[in-house]
């Protein structure tokens, strides 16, 4: 439980620090939020191949579980 709490706290502190940096740089929370959105959009595009691969893996696992539990002893 402490590990999850530590991860959560680190993420929250990191988010507040990033927003604070962008706020000081841009001068408003609206601009800071827009800068954060732009950065997160770049991360999403960078990880798109990983997201696609994990989606295919999930579909394969679902198909395997469905085949294993369909009641047909031949599978």
HTML snippet that shows the backbone in 3Dmol.js (N, CA, C, O; Angstrom):
<script src="https://3Dmol.org/build/3Dmol-min.js"></script>
<div id="view" style="width:600px;height:400px;position:relative"></div>
<script>
const pdb = `
ATOM      1  N   UNK A   1       0.822  -1.196   0.000  1.00  0.00           N
ATOM      2  CA  UNK A   1       0.000   0.000   0.000  1.00  0.00           C
ATOM      3  C   UNK A   1       0.862   1.255   0.000  1.00  0.00           C
ATOM      4  O   UNK A   1       0.510   2.266  -0.608  1.00  0.00           O
ATOM      5  N   UNK A   2       1.995   1.177   0.690  1.00  0.00           N
ATOM      6  CA  UNK A   2       2.879   2.341   0.735  1.00  0.00           C
ATOM      7  C   UNK A   2       3.457   2.653  -0.639  1.00  0.00           C
ATOM      8  O   UNK A   2       3.679   3.814  -0.981  1.00  0.00           O
ATOM      9  N   UNK A   3       3.698   1.602  -1.425  1.00  0.00           N
ATOM     10  CA  UNK A   3       4.258   1.816  -2.765  1.00  0.00           C
ATOM     11  C   UNK A   3       3.260   2.577  -3.633  1.00  0.00           C
ATOM     12  O   UNK A   3       3.636   3.519  -4.330  1.00  0.00           O
ATOM     13  N   UNK A   4       1.992   2.174  -3.594  1.00  0.00           N
ATOM     14  CA  UNK A   4       0.970   2.870  -4.385  1.00  0.00           C
ATOM     15  C   UNK A   4       0.807   4.315  -3.924  1.00  0.00           C
ATOM     16  O   UNK A   4       0.657   5.220  -4.744  1.00  0.00           O
ATOM     17  N   UNK A   5       0.835   4.524  -2.622  1.00  0.00           N
ATOM     18  CA  UNK A   5       0.714   5.876  -2.084  1.00  0.00           C
ATOM     19  C   UNK A   5       1.899   6.720  -2.528  1.00  0.00           C
ATOM     20  O   UNK A   5       1.727   7.880  -2.901  1.00  0.00           O
ATOM     21  N   UNK A   6       3.095   6.153  -2.491  1.00  0.00           N
ATOM     22  CA  UNK A   6       4.291   6.873  -2.916  1.00  0.00           C
ATOM     23  C   UNK A   6       4.209   7.236  -4.391  1.00  0.00           C
ATOM     24  O   UNK A   6       4.536   8.361  -4.771  1.00  0.00           O
ATOM     25  N   UNK A   7       3.780   6.300  -5.223  1.00  0.00           N
ATOM     26  CA  UNK A   7       3.639   6.577  -6.653  1.00  0.00           C
ATOM     27  C   UNK A   7       2.628   7.691  -6.878  1.00  0.00           C
ATOM     28  O   UNK A   7       2.871   8.602  -7.669  1.00  0.00           O
ATOM     29  N   UNK A   8       1.500   7.624  -6.189  1.00  0.00           N
ATOM     30  CA  UNK A   8       0.462   8.645  -6.325  1.00  0.00           C
ATOM     31  C   UNK A   8       0.982  10.020  -5.908  1.00  0.00           C
ATOM     32  O   UNK A   8       0.749  11.012  -6.599  1.00  0.00           O
ATOM     33  N   UNK A   9       1.679  10.076  -4.790  1.00  0.00           N
ATOM     34  CA  UNK A   9       2.200  11.351  -4.296  1.00  0.00           C
ATOM     35  C   UNK A   9       3.235  11.918  -5.263  1.00  0.00           C
ATOM     36  O   UNK A   9       3.235  13.120  -5.533  1.00  0.00           O
ATOM     37  N   UNK A  10       4.115  11.069  -5.787  1.00  0.00           N
ATOM     38  CA  UNK A  10       5.129  11.535  -6.735  1.00  0.00           C
ATOM     39  C   UNK A  10       4.464  12.084  -7.994  1.00  0.00           C
ATOM     40  O   UNK A  10       4.880  13.123  -8.506  1.00  0.00           O
ATOM     41  N   UNK A  11       3.436  11.400  -8.501  1.00  0.00           N
ATOM     42  CA  UNK A  11       2.733  11.886  -9.685  1.00  0.00           C
ATOM     43  C   UNK A  11       2.047  13.227  -9.416  1.00  0.00           C
ATOM     44  O   UNK A  11       2.099  14.133 -10.248  1.00  0.00           O
ATOM     45  N   UNK A  12       1.414  13.348  -8.269  1.00  0.00           N
ATOM     46  CA  UNK A  12       0.734  14.609  -7.935  1.00  0.00           C
ATOM     47  C   UNK A  12       1.721  15.758  -7.792  1.00  0.00           C
ATOM     48  O   UNK A  12       1.488  16.855  -8.300  1.00  0.00           O
ATOM     49  N   UNK A  13       2.823  15.500  -7.099  1.00  0.00           N
ATOM     50  CA  UNK A  13       3.830  16.552  -6.923  1.00  0.00           C
ATOM     51  C   UNK A  13       4.433  16.928  -8.277  1.00  0.00           C
ATOM     52  O   UNK A  13       4.668  18.106  -8.545  1.00  0.00           O
ATOM     53  N   UNK A  14       4.679  15.946  -9.117  1.00  0.00           N
ATOM     54  CA  UNK A  14       5.206  16.226 -10.455  1.00  0.00           C
ATOM     55  C   UNK A  14       4.254  17.057 -11.282  1.00  0.00           C
ATOM     56  O   UNK A  14       4.673  17.978 -11.984  1.00  0.00           O
ATOM     57  N   UNK A  15       2.953  16.733 -11.201  1.00  0.00           N
ATOM     58  CA  UNK A  15       1.954  17.499 -11.938  1.00  0.00           C
ATOM     59  C   UNK A  15       1.906  18.944 -11.452  1.00  0.00           C
ATOM     60  O   UNK A  15       1.885  19.877 -12.256  1.00  0.00           O
ATOM     61  N   UNK A  16       1.890  19.124 -10.132  1.00  0.00           N
ATOM     62  CA  UNK A  16       1.847  20.480  -9.575  1.00  0.00           C
ATOM     63  C   UNK A  16       3.111  21.250  -9.947  1.00  0.00           C
ATOM     64  O   UNK A  16       3.046  22.442 -10.249  1.00  0.00           O
ATOM     65  N   UNK A  17       4.263  20.573  -9.927  1.00  0.00           N
ATOM     66  CA  UNK A  17       5.517  21.238 -10.302  1.00  0.00           C
ATOM     67  C   UNK A  17       5.491  21.648 -11.769  1.00  0.00           C
ATOM     68  O   UNK A  17       5.906  22.757 -12.106  1.00  0.00           O
ATOM     69  N   UNK A  18       5.013  20.775 -12.642  1.00  0.00           N
ATOM     70  CA  UNK A  18       4.944  21.106 -14.071  1.00  0.00           C
ATOM     71  C   UNK A  18       3.977  22.263 -14.302  1.00  0.00           C
ATOM     72  O   UNK A  18       4.282  23.185 -15.058  1.00  0.00           O
ATOM     73  N   UNK A  19       2.824  22.221 -13.662  1.00  0.00           N
ATOM     74  CA  UNK A  19       1.867  23.321 -13.819  1.00  0.00           C
ATOM     75  C   UNK A  19       2.454  24.625 -13.281  1.00  0.00           C
ATOM     76  O   UNK A  19       2.257  25.685 -13.876  1.00  0.00           O
ATOM     77  N   UNK A  20       3.168  24.554 -12.170  1.00  0.00           N
ATOM     78  CA  UNK A  20       3.809  25.746 -11.620  1.00  0.00           C
ATOM     79  C   UNK A  20       4.841  26.328 -12.568  1.00  0.00           C
ATOM     80  O   UNK A  20       4.922  27.544 -12.745  1.00  0.00           O
ATOM     81  N   UNK A  21       5.635  25.446 -13.180  1.00  0.00           N
ATOM     82  CA  UNK A  21       6.636  25.902 -14.148  1.00  0.00           C
ATOM     83  C   UNK A  21       5.969  26.600 -15.331  1.00  0.00           C
ATOM     84  O   UNK A  21       6.366  27.698 -15.720  1.00  0.00           O
ATOM     85  N   UNK A  22       4.949  25.946 -15.899  1.00  0.00           N
ATOM     86  CA  UNK A  22       4.266  26.544 -17.048  1.00  0.00           C
ATOM     87  C   UNK A  22       3.533  27.825 -16.655  1.00  0.00           C
ATOM     88  O   UNK A  22       3.442  28.753 -17.459  1.00  0.00           O
ATOM     89  N   UNK A  23       3.007  27.888 -15.424  1.00  0.00           N
ATOM     90  CA  UNK A  23       2.332  29.095 -14.955  1.00  0.00           C
ATOM     91  C   UNK A  23       3.324  30.257 -14.874  1.00  0.00           C
ATOM     92  O   UNK A  23       3.029  31.370 -15.310  1.00  0.00           O
ATOM     93  N   UNK A  24       4.497  29.983 -14.314  1.00  0.00           N
ATOM     94  CA  UNK A  24       5.498  31.046 -14.214  1.00  0.00           C
ATOM     95  C   UNK A  24       6.006  31.461 -15.596  1.00  0.00           C
ATOM     96  O   UNK A  24       6.292  32.636 -15.827  1.00  0.00           O
ATOM     97  N   UNK A  25       6.118  30.498 -16.511  1.00  0.00           N
ATOM     98  CA  UNK A  25       6.620  30.799 -17.855  1.00  0.00           C
ATOM     99  C   UNK A  25       5.588  31.557 -18.685  1.00  0.00           C
ATOM    100  O   UNK A  25       5.922  32.527 -19.366  1.00  0.00           O
ATOM    101  N   UNK A  26       4.324  31.107 -18.625  1.00  0.00           N
ATOM    102  CA  UNK A  26       3.290  31.663 -19.498  1.00  0.00           C
ATOM    103  C   UNK A  26       2.475  32.768 -18.849  1.00  0.00           C
ATOM    104  O   UNK A  26       1.915  33.605 -19.557  1.00  0.00           O
ATOM    105  N   UNK A  27       2.390  32.795 -17.541  1.00  0.00           N
ATOM    106  CA  UNK A  27       1.710  33.879 -16.846  1.00  0.00           C
ATOM    107  C   UNK A  27       0.251  33.648 -16.531  1.00  0.00           C
ATOM    108  O   UNK A  27      -0.367  34.501 -15.894  1.00  0.00           O
ATOM    109  N   UNK A  28      -0.335  32.530 -16.951  1.00  0.00           N
ATOM    110  CA  UNK A  28      -1.723  32.260 -16.592  1.00  0.00           C
ATOM    111  C   UNK A  28      -1.949  30.753 -16.551  1.00  0.00           C
ATOM    112  O   UNK A  28      -1.232  29.984 -17.192  1.00  0.00           O
ATOM    113  N   UNK A  29      -2.942  30.354 -15.797  1.00  0.00           N
ATOM    114  CA  UNK A  29      -3.259  28.932 -15.702  1.00  0.00           C
ATOM    115  C   UNK A  29      -3.830  28.410 -17.020  1.00  0.00           C
ATOM    116  O   UNK A  29      -3.626  27.245 -17.361  1.00  0.00           O
ATOM    117  N   UNK A  30      -4.534  29.250 -17.755  1.00  0.00           N
ATOM    118  CA  UNK A  30      -5.078  28.824 -19.042  1.00  0.00           C
ATOM    119  C   UNK A  30      -3.952  28.469 -20.018  1.00  0.00           C
ATOM    120  O   UNK A  30      -4.007  27.438 -20.689  1.00  0.00           O
ATOM    121  N   UNK A  31      -2.951  29.314 -20.091  1.00  0.00           N
ATOM    122  CA  UNK A  31      -1.801  29.041 -20.955  1.00  0.00           C
ATOM    123  C   UNK A  31      -1.004  27.845 -20.457  1.00  0.00           C
ATOM    124  O   UNK A  31      -0.494  27.052 -21.248  1.00  0.00           O
ATOM    125  N   UNK A  32      -0.903  27.726 -19.139  1.00  0.00           N
ATOM    126  CA  UNK A  32      -0.187  26.587 -18.565  1.00  0.00           C
ATOM    127  C   UNK A  32      -0.900  25.281 -18.915  1.00  0.00           C
ATOM    128  O   UNK A  32      -0.252  24.292 -19.259  1.00  0.00           O
ATOM    129  N   UNK A  33      -2.217  25.275 -18.831  1.00  0.00           N
ATOM    130  CA  UNK A  33      -2.988  24.087 -19.195  1.00  0.00           C
ATOM    131  C   UNK A  33      -2.851  23.750 -20.674  1.00  0.00           C
ATOM    132  O   UNK A  33      -2.768  22.578 -21.042  1.00  0.00           O
ATOM    133  N   UNK A  34      -2.825  24.768 -21.515  1.00  0.00           N
ATOM    134  CA  UNK A  34      -2.651  24.537 -22.952  1.00  0.00           C
ATOM    135  C   UNK A  34      -1.274  23.944 -23.240  1.00  0.00           C
ATOM    136  O   UNK A  34      -1.142  23.063 -24.090  1.00  0.00           O
ATOM    137  N   UNK A  35      -0.259  24.420 -22.541  1.00  0.00           N
ATOM    138  CA  UNK A  35       1.091  23.873 -22.717  1.00  0.00           C
ATOM    139  C   UNK A  35       1.150  22.417 -22.263  1.00  0.00           C
ATOM    140  O   UNK A  35       1.790  21.589 -22.911  1.00  0.00           O
ATOM    141  N   UNK A  36       0.484  22.104 -21.152  1.00  0.00           N
ATOM    142  CA  UNK A  36       0.442  20.717 -20.664  1.00  0.00           C
ATOM    143  C   UNK A  36      -0.285  19.826 -21.664  1.00  0.00           C
ATOM    144  O   UNK A  36       0.151  18.705 -21.928  1.00  0.00           O
ATOM    145  N   UNK A  37      -1.379  20.310 -22.215  1.00  0.00           N
ATOM    146  CA  UNK A  37      -2.122  19.543 -23.215  1.00  0.00           C
ATOM    147  C   UNK A  37      -1.268  19.263 -24.446  1.00  0.00           C
ATOM    148  O   UNK A  37      -1.300  18.161 -24.993  1.00  0.00           O
ATOM    149  N   UNK A  38      -0.516  20.250 -24.870  1.00  0.00           N
ATOM    150  CA  UNK A  38       0.350  20.080 -26.040  1.00  0.00           C
ATOM    151  C   UNK A  38       1.413  19.014 -25.767  1.00  0.00           C
ATOM    152  O   UNK A  38       1.679  18.160 -26.613  1.00  0.00           O
ATOM    153  N   UNK A  39       2.007  19.072 -24.598  1.00  0.00           N
ATOM    154  CA  UNK A  39       3.026  18.086 -24.240  1.00  0.00           C
ATOM    155  C   UNK A  39       2.465  16.682 -24.123  1.00  0.00           C
ATOM    156  O   UNK A  39       3.088  15.721 -24.574  1.00  0.00           O
ATOM    157  N   UNK A  40       1.296  16.558 -23.524  1.00  0.00           N
ATOM    158  CA  UNK A  40       0.670  15.243 -23.388  1.00  0.00           C
ATOM    159  C   UNK A  40       0.236  14.696 -24.739  1.00  0.00           C
ATOM    160  O   UNK A  40       0.251  13.483 -24.947  1.00  0.00           O
ATOM    161  N   UNK A  41      -0.148  15.569 -25.655  1.00  0.00           N
ATOM    162  CA  UNK A  41      -0.502  15.131 -27.006  1.00  0.00           C
ATOM    163  C   UNK A  41       0.693  14.537 -27.738  1.00  0.00           C
ATOM    164  O   UNK A  41       0.555  13.569 -28.486  1.00  0.00           O
ATOM    165  N   UNK A  42       1.868  15.124 -27.518  1.00  0.00           N
ATOM    166  CA  UNK A  42       3.092  14.595 -28.131  1.00  0.00           C
ATOM    167  C   UNK A  42       3.417  13.222 -27.564  1.00  0.00           C
ATOM    168  O   UNK A  42       3.841  12.332 -28.302  1.00  0.00           O
ATOM    169  N   UNK A  43       3.223  13.041 -26.271  1.00  0.00           N
ATOM    170  CA  UNK A  43       3.477  11.741 -25.645  1.00  0.00           C
ATOM    171  C   UNK A  43       2.529  10.697 -26.223  1.00  0.00           C
ATOM    172  O   UNK A  43       2.936   9.567 -26.491  1.00  0.00           O
ATOM    173  N   UNK A  44       1.265  11.072 -26.415  1.00  0.00           N
ATOM    174  CA  UNK A  44       0.278  10.139 -26.956  1.00  0.00           C
ATOM    175  C   UNK A  44       0.671   9.682 -28.355  1.00  0.00           C
ATOM    176  O   UNK A  44       0.555   8.498 -28.670  1.00  0.00           O
ATOM    177  N   UNK A  45       1.134  10.599 -29.197  1.00  0.00           N
ATOM    178  CA  UNK A  45       1.543  10.239 -30.555  1.00  0.00           C
ATOM    179  C   UNK A  45       2.778   9.350 -30.540  1.00  0.00           C
ATOM    180  O   UNK A  45       2.909   8.453 -31.373  1.00  0.00           O
ATOM    181  N   UNK A  46       3.685   9.595 -29.599  1.00  0.00           N
ATOM    182  CA  UNK A  46       4.914   8.813 -29.515  1.00  0.00           C
ATOM    183  C   UNK A  46       4.636   7.372 -29.103  1.00  0.00           C
ATOM    184  O   UNK A  46       5.307   6.452 -29.570  1.00  0.00           O
ATOM    185  N   UNK A  47       3.665   7.174 -28.243  1.00  0.00           N
ATOM    186  CA  UNK A  47       3.381   5.836 -27.721  1.00  0.00           C
ATOM    187  C   UNK A  47       2.290   5.116 -28.512  1.00  0.00           C
ATOM    188  O   UNK A  47       1.843   4.049 -28.090  1.00  0.00           O
ATOM    189  N   UNK A  48       1.851   5.659 -29.631  1.00  0.00           N
ATOM    190  CA  UNK A  48       0.773   5.042 -30.404  1.00  0.00           C
ATOM    191  C   UNK A  48       1.094   3.611 -30.837  1.00  0.00           C
ATOM    192  O   UNK A  48       0.217   2.753 -30.727  1.00  0.00           O
ATOM    193  N   UNK A  49       2.313   3.300 -31.327  1.00  0.00           N
ATOM    194  CA  UNK A  49       2.603   1.904 -31.681  1.00  0.00           C
ATOM    195  C   UNK A  49       2.484   0.952 -30.481  1.00  0.00           C
ATOM    196  O   UNK A  49       2.010  -0.176 -30.625  1.00  0.00           O
ATOM    197  N   UNK A  50       2.906   1.402 -29.322  1.00  0.00           N
ATOM    198  CA  UNK A  50       2.776   0.583 -28.112  1.00  0.00           C
ATOM    199  C   UNK A  50       1.309   0.365 -27.774  1.00  0.00           C
ATOM    200  O   UNK A  50       0.917  -0.742 -27.404  1.00  0.00           O
ATOM    201  N   UNK A  51       0.496   1.408 -27.896  1.00  0.00           N
ATOM    202  CA  UNK A  51      -0.928   1.277 -27.619  1.00  0.00           C
ATOM    203  C   UNK A  51      -1.584   0.288 -28.577  1.00  0.00           C
ATOM    204  O   UNK A  51      -2.414  -0.522 -28.164  1.00  0.00           O
ATOM    205  N   UNK A  52      -1.216   0.351 -29.846  1.00  0.00           N
ATOM    206  CA  UNK A  52      -1.776  -0.578 -30.832  1.00  0.00           C
ATOM    207  C   UNK A  52      -1.378  -2.007 -30.515  1.00  0.00           C
ATOM    208  O   UNK A  52      -2.205  -2.915 -30.593  1.00  0.00           O
ATOM    209  N   UNK A  53      -0.109  -2.213 -30.157  1.00  0.00           N
ATOM    210  CA  UNK A  53       0.365  -3.555 -29.820  1.00  0.00           C
ATOM    211  C   UNK A  53      -0.332  -4.126 -28.604  1.00  0.00           C
ATOM    212  O   UNK A  53      -0.684  -5.305 -28.588  1.00  0.00           O
ATOM    213  N   UNK A  54      -0.536  -3.308 -27.587  1.00  0.00           N
ATOM    214  CA  UNK A  54      -1.226  -3.777 -26.392  1.00  0.00           C
ATOM    215  C   UNK A  54      -2.696  -4.079 -26.682  1.00  0.00           C
ATOM    216  O   UNK A  54      -3.271  -4.998 -26.099  1.00  0.00           O
ATOM    217  N   UNK A  55      -3.297  -3.307 -27.578  1.00  0.00           N
ATOM    218  CA  UNK A  55      -4.682  -3.581 -27.969  1.00  0.00           C
ATOM    219  C   UNK A  55      -4.805  -4.927 -28.668  1.00  0.00           C
ATOM    220  O   UNK A  55      -5.733  -5.692 -28.402  1.00  0.00           O
ATOM    221  N   UNK A  56      -3.862  -5.211 -29.564  1.00  0.00           N
ATOM    222  CA  UNK A  56      -3.873  -6.503 -30.255  1.00  0.00           C
ATOM    223  C   UNK A  56      -3.614  -7.645 -29.283  1.00  0.00           C
ATOM    224  O   UNK A  56      -4.226  -8.707 -29.399  1.00  0.00           O
ATOM    225  N   UNK A  57      -2.715  -7.439 -28.327  1.00  0.00           N
ATOM    226  CA  UNK A  57      -2.445  -8.456 -27.315  1.00  0.00           C
ATOM    227  C   UNK A  57      -3.702  -8.737 -26.493  1.00  0.00           C
ATOM    228  O   UNK A  57      -4.022  -9.894 -26.223  1.00  0.00           O
ATOM    229  N   UNK A  58      -4.404  -7.696 -26.100  1.00  0.00           N
ATOM    230  CA  UNK A  58      -5.642  -7.864 -25.339  1.00  0.00           C
ATOM    231  C   UNK A  58      -6.701  -8.617 -26.118  1.00  0.00           C
ATOM    232  O   UNK A  58      -7.400  -9.469 -25.569  1.00  0.00           O
ATOM    233  N   UNK A  59      -6.821  -8.300 -27.409  1.00  0.00           N
ATOM    234  CA  UNK A  59      -7.788  -9.015 -28.253  1.00  0.00           C
ATOM    235  C   UNK A  59      -7.423 -10.493 -28.363  1.00  0.00           C
ATOM    236  O   UNK A  59      -8.299 -11.358 -28.340  1.00  0.00           O
ATOM    237  N   UNK A  60      -6.124 -10.779 -28.482  1.00  0.00           N
ATOM    238  CA  UNK A  60      -5.681 -12.169 -28.560  1.00  0.00           C
ATOM    239  C   UNK A  60      -5.949 -12.940 -27.276  1.00  0.00           C
ATOM    240  O   UNK A  60      -6.357 -14.101 -27.320  1.00  0.00           O
ATOM    241  N   UNK A  61      -5.725 -12.305 -26.144  1.00  0.00           N
ATOM    242  CA  UNK A  61      -5.998 -12.953 -24.856  1.00  0.00           C
ATOM    243  C   UNK A  61      -7.490 -13.206 -24.710  1.00  0.00           C
ATOM    244  O   UNK A  61      -7.893 -14.278 -24.260  1.00  0.00           O
ATOM    245  N   UNK A  62      -8.314 -12.234 -25.085  1.00  0.00           N
ATOM    246  CA  UNK A  62      -9.767 -12.404 -24.989  1.00  0.00           C
ATOM    247  C   UNK A  62     -10.226 -13.566 -25.866  1.00  0.00           C
ATOM    248  O   UNK A  62     -11.050 -14.377 -25.444  1.00  0.00           O
ATOM    249  N   UNK A  63      -9.694 -13.647 -27.082  1.00  0.00           N
ATOM    250  CA  UNK A  63     -10.067 -14.730 -27.997  1.00  0.00           C
ATOM    251  C   UNK A  63      -9.637 -16.085 -27.426  1.00  0.00           C
ATOM    252  O   UNK A  63     -10.381 -17.061 -27.520  1.00  0.00           O
ATOM    253  N   UNK A  64      -8.453 -16.147 -26.843  1.00  0.00           N
ATOM    254  CA  UNK A  64      -7.964 -17.388 -26.247  1.00  0.00           C
ATOM    255  C   UNK A  64      -8.844 -17.823 -25.085  1.00  0.00           C
ATOM    256  O   UNK A  64      -9.181 -19.002 -24.973  1.00  0.00           O
ATOM    257  N   UNK A  65      -9.217 -16.895 -24.226  1.00  0.00           N
ATOM    258  CA  UNK A  65     -10.075 -17.218 -23.087  1.00  0.00           C
ATOM    259  C   UNK A  65     -11.454 -17.654 -23.570  1.00  0.00           C
ATOM    260  O   UNK A  65     -12.027 -18.605 -23.038  1.00  0.00           O
ATOM    261  N   UNK A  66     -11.988 -16.964 -24.575  1.00  0.00           N
ATOM    262  CA  UNK A  66     -13.296 -17.354 -25.127  1.00  0.00           C
ATOM    263  C   UNK A  66     -13.250 -18.760 -25.712  1.00  0.00           C
ATOM    264  O   UNK A  66     -14.176 -19.545 -25.510  1.00  0.00           O
ATOM    265  N   UNK A  67     -12.177 -19.085 -26.438  1.00  0.00           N
ATOM    266  CA  UNK A  67     -12.039 -20.425 -27.010  1.00  0.00           C
ATOM    267  C   UNK A  67     -11.891 -21.489 -25.933  1.00  0.00           C
ATOM    268  O   UNK A  67     -12.391 -22.604 -26.080  1.00  0.00           O
ATOM    269  N   UNK A  68     -11.203 -21.144 -24.851  1.00  0.00           N
ATOM    270  CA  UNK A  68     -10.967 -22.110 -23.785  1.00  0.00           C
ATOM    271  C   UNK A  68     -12.219 -22.366 -22.945  1.00  0.00           C
ATOM    272  O   UNK A  68     -12.333 -23.416 -22.313  1.00  0.00           O
ATOM    273  N   UNK A  69     -13.145 -21.430 -22.933  1.00  0.00           N
ATOM    274  CA  UNK A  69     -14.317 -21.548 -22.067  1.00  0.00           C
ATOM    275  C   UNK A  69     -15.616 -21.684 -22.837  1.00  0.00           C
ATOM    276  O   UNK A  69     -16.683 -21.429 -22.279  1.00  0.00           O
ATOM    277  N   UNK A  70     -15.558 -22.080 -24.112  1.00  0.00           N
ATOM    278  CA  UNK A  70     -16.787 -22.146 -24.899  1.00  0.00           C
ATOM    279  C   UNK A  70     -17.534 -23.476 -24.730  1.00  0.00           C
ATOM    280  O   UNK A  70     -18.603 -23.658 -25.312  1.00  0.00           O
ATOM    281  N   UNK A  71     -16.987 -24.399 -23.947  1.00  0.00           N
ATOM    282  CA  UNK A  71     -17.670 -25.658 -23.699  1.00  0.00           C
ATOM    283  C   UNK A  71     -17.323 -26.742 -24.691  1.00  0.00           C
ATOM    284  O   UNK A  71     -17.755 -27.882 -24.522  1.00  0.00           O
ATOM    285  N   UNK A  72     -16.564 -26.431 -25.714  1.00  0.00           N
ATOM    286  CA  UNK A  72     -16.156 -27.422 -26.709  1.00  0.00           C
ATOM    287  C   UNK A  72     -14.855 -28.079 -26.235  1.00  0.00           C
ATOM    288  O   UNK A  72     -13.840 -27.402 -26.073  1.00  0.00           O
ATOM    289  N   UNK A  73     -14.887 -29.398 -26.015  1.00  0.00           N
ATOM    290  CA  UNK A  73     -13.706 -30.091 -25.506  1.00  0.00           C
ATOM    291  C   UNK A  73     -12.642 -30.257 -26.565  1.00  0.00           C
ATOM    292  O   UNK A  73     -11.532 -30.680 -26.245  1.00  0.00           O
ATOM    293  N   UNK A  74     -12.933 -29.943 -27.805  1.00  0.00           N
ATOM    294  CA  UNK A  74     -11.974 -30.079 -28.884  1.00  0.00           C
ATOM    295  C   UNK A  74     -10.946 -28.961 -28.937  1.00  0.00           C
ATOM    296  O   UNK A  74      -9.957 -29.067 -29.663  1.00  0.00           O
ATOM    297  N   UNK A  75     -11.163 -27.890 -28.181  1.00  0.00           N
ATOM    298  CA  UNK A  75     -10.220 -26.785 -28.218  1.00  0.00           C
ATOM    299  C   UNK A  75      -9.276 -26.829 -27.059  1.00  0.00           C
ATOM    300  O   UNK A  75      -8.409 -25.964 -26.936  1.00  0.00           O
TER     301      UNK A  75
END
`;
const viewer = $3Dmol.createViewer("view");
viewer.addModel(pdb, "pdb");
viewer.setStyle({}, {cartoon: {color: "spectrum"}});
viewer.zoomTo();
viewer.render();
</script>
